[in-house]
Amino acid sequence: MTKTKGVRWNLRKLMATQDMFQTTELVPLLAERGVHLSREQVYQLVTQPPQRLSMDTLAALCDILACTPNDLIEVVEVRQQVAKPTATGETAVAAPPTRRTQLRRSEGL
């Protein structure tokens, strides 16, 4: 197994600590801070780790949730299978775990 680094996105968990359970609750709070995102964009922001995140959005989220960027973004170790030759000489590579599987494992589910 090889070790690489990944990111755990804790936005949903931090929202829950503030009794925010609907992604749409963030839309007006972000807008008050000058970040105008659609309901769909906010839903994706909450449910999936963003590939890109503006500093304005990050600052607004930290202000809304009274947290730091380190609370939102956690660097974690991700283990990946290394290709191994089979008896026939072919290289078999196990499919990498899906993001959902990785999250469930990391949350102990």
C-alpha positions in Angstrom: 0.0 0.0 0.0 1.2 3.5 -0.7 0.3 6.4 1.5 -0.9 9.7 0.0 -2.6 12.7 1.6 -6.2 13.6 1.1 -8.6 16.1 2.6 -11.5 15.6 5.0 -14.1 18.4 4.5 -15.8 19.1 7.8 -18.4 21.7 6.8 -21.5 19.5 7.4 -20.2 18.5 10.8 -19.5 22.1 11.8 -22.9 23.2 10.5 -24.5 20.5 12.8 -22.7 21.9 15.8 -24.5 25.2 15.1 -27.9 23.4 14.7 -27.8 24.0 10.9 -29.1 21.0 9.1 -30.4 22.4 5.8 -27.8 23.5 3.2 -30.1 26.3 2.2 -29.6 27.9 5.6 -26.1 28.9 4.4 -27.3 30.8 1.3 -28.5 34.0 3.1 -25.7 33.9 5.6 -23.1 33.8 2.8 -24.9 36.5 0.9 -24.7 38.8 4.0 -20.9 38.4 3.8 -20.8 39.2 0.0 -20.6 35.6 -1.2 -23.4 34.9 -3.6 -23.9 31.2 -4.4 -26.9 29.4 -5.8 -28.7 26.8 -3.6 -27.2 24.1 -5.8 -23.7 25.5 -5.4 -24.1 25.6 -1.6 -25.5 22.1 -1.6 -22.4 20.9 -3.5 -20.1 22.9 -1.1 -21.7 21.2 1.9 -21.9 17.7 0.5 -18.6 17.3 -1.4 -15.1 18.5 -0.6 -14.5 21.5 -3.0 -11.7 21.2 -5.5 -11.3 25.0 -5.5 -12.5 27.4 -2.8 -12.2 31.1 -2.9 -10.7 32.9 0.1 -13.8 35.0 0.4 -16.0 31.9 0.7 -13.6 30.3 3.2 -13.5 33.5 5.3 -17.3 33.7 5.2 -17.7 30.1 6.3 -15.3 30.6 9.1 -17.1 33.7 10.2 -20.6 32.0 10.0 -19.4 28.9 11.9 -17.0 30.7 14.3 -14.2 28.4 13.3 -10.8 28.4 11.6 -9.8 27.0 8.2 -8.1 24.1 10.1 -11.5 23.2 11.5 -13.0 23.0 8.0 -10.2 21.4 6.2 -8.4 18.4 7.7 -5.4 16.7 5.9 -5.6 13.0 6.3 -3.7 10.0 5.1 -5.3 8.0 2.3 -4.0 4.4 1.6 -4.0 3.1 -1.9 -3.4 -0.4 -3.3 -0.1 -1.0 -5.2 -0.4 -3.0 -8.4 0.7 -6.6 -8.0 1.5 -9.1 -10.8 -0.9 -12.0 -11.1 0.1 -15.6 -11.8 -0.4 -15.0 -15.5 2.0 -12.0 -15.4 -0.7 -9.4 -15.8 -0.8 -6.5 -13.4 -4.0 -6.4 -11.3 -4.9 -3.2 -9.7 -7.7 -3.0 -7.2 -10.2 -0.2 -7.8 -9.6 2.7 -5.4 -12.2 3.1 -2.7 -14.9 5.6 -3.5 -15.1 8.9 -1.6 -18.1 7.6 0.3 -16.2 4.5 1.4 -13.3 6.6 2.5 -15.6 8.9 4.5 -17.4 6.0 6.1 -14.1 4.4 7.1 -12.8 7.7 8.5 -16.0 8.3 10.5 -16.0 4.7 11.8 -19.1 3.7 9.9 
